[in-house]
Amino acid sequence: MMLKKIINFLAYLTLTLFLIFFILLTLINFNFFNLKTNLYSNLPNIELRKKVFNKKSIMEKFRNDYNVKFLPYTQFEELDFKKKKIKFNNEYFTNKLKYENTTSYKRYGSFFIDFYADALIVTDYSGNIYLLDKITDIISSDNELITKNIKNNLKVERVFDSFIYENKIFISYTLKKNNCNTINISYAEIKLDYLDFKNFFSPNICSKTGSPGRMQFIQIDKTPGLLLSTSEGVSDQPGANAQNLESIFGKVLFVPFDQSIKFRIFSSGHRVIQGLNVYNGKIIATEHGPRGGDEINQLIQNSNYGWPIVSLGERYDFKYNNKSLNYKKNHNANNFKDPIFSFIPSIGISEVINLPKNFSIFYDNHYIVASLNGRSIFLIRLDAQGRKALSSERIFLNQRIRDLKYHEKTKSILLALEEDGEIGILSNQ
């Protein structure tokens, strides 16, 4: 009799424990009362969860980002990130649908930012130019940024960069001629009531997929002028002219201010340069690769960077069972200039600027590299000669970043956030 009672008791106890365990598993699996989240957070080593829940743990995703810091923190600083909406013309949000995809741009409302005295000048992809008074007010205000349209006579198909040098604003853009793109630079003396643009550079050459790009000031043999990047091609159809020294496409050109010559090819073998920076005698460019292989390059006069013969990336239609290379992989062995660094996977690389020392003692000798699809900026430390990347730190902002500027007085990085037409402000206070 006693034995029967013991057996019944053990049976009831086993059933009760099983029901409790089942209910507990159900509560945890469906994360009632945040039990699952707390369990994973407090007991990250309970590997049994993989079999019990038959799904990947949130800790596995966390470990995929091992030691990655998220804003407001970097590895060494605590930053502040704010976004301010710009009041653009209505066409900024409507006209972008008419533009075709190219290796340079997709259907986004791109814009570019430039400092002028204490103000910020914004140029959108349609050629509208806006003034934002007082950068310090832009950074400190919590309100929408009210813009003043600067009237001008600029007529463009699409703007690819703006650049202010001394008291002039230069705009690189395309115009259509017989369904063919011509590249152009126009300039105007900065007068805030009206900008009267004049032609600076318009070679009588066109390409269906060609475009101009970034501009920077430089002196070559004591002759001042502009560097201008150019590109050609669509997706897996590289332009035919990057290796053709008789063509302006797929190059970096030097265009002198005195127009003693029309232009000179500075470097060749480029796919599409999205960032250009001249600082302390070094020219740093950021360039879209195909699938993988976005590059940081130091540009050296008369050098060839290999496109479309050499790339660490592959075609966009790459298949995982593919056993052949579409592009050679060794730049130097094929008499081309090696990149400083290649991003694999690609980050959708865009603008690059040098980061002044007053931003942080931890980030001296750094460049900021922006990205589009990567939705991040990267803090890149180069060696003293600018020939090698020593480190790369990613800061995820979840924004497509088209342009960058650094404001020394406020220790702030200003970012052109193109999808929603916003100015981003990343500051170290």
Secondary structure as UniProt FT lines:
FT   HELIX           2..29
FT   TURN            30..31
FT   HELIX           32..34
FT   HELIX           35..42
FT   TURN            44..45
FT   TURN            47..48
FT   HELIX           49..53
FT   HELIX           58..64
FT   TURN            65..67
FT   TURN            71..72
FT   STRAND          80..86
FT   HELIX           91..94
FT   HELIX           95..98
FT   STRAND          111..116
FT   TURN            117..118
FT   STRAND          119..124
FT   TURN            125..126
FT   STRAND          129..132
FT   HELIX           135..140
FT   STRAND          148..149
FT   STRAND          151..152
FT   STRAND          158..165
FT   TURN            166..167
FT   STRAND          168..176
FT   STRAND          181..189
FT   TURN            192..193
FT   STRAND          194..195
FT   STRAND          198..201
FT   STRAND          206..207
FT   TURN            208..209
FT   STRAND          211..220
FT   TURN            221..222
FT   STRAND          223..231
FT   STRAND          233..234
FT   TURN            235..236
FT   STRAND          237..238
FT   TURN            242..243
FT   TURN            245..246
FT   TURN            249..250
FT   STRAND          251..256
FT   TURN            257..258
FT   STRAND          264..268
FT   STRAND          272..279
FT   TURN            280..281
FT   STRAND          282..288
FT   STRAND          294..298
FT   TURN            301..302
FT   STRAND          303..304
FT   TURN            307..309
FT   TURN            316..317
FT   TURN            320..321
FT   HELIX           332..334
FT   STRAND          341..343
FT   STRAND          349..355
FT   HELIX           357..359
FT   HELIX           361..363
FT   TURN            364..365
FT   STRAND          366..371
FT   TURN            373..374
FT   STRAND          376..382
FT   TURN            384..385
FT   STRAND          389..396
FT   STRAND          401..407
FT   TURN            408..411
FT   STRAND          412..417
FT   TURN            418..421
FT   STRAND          422..427
//
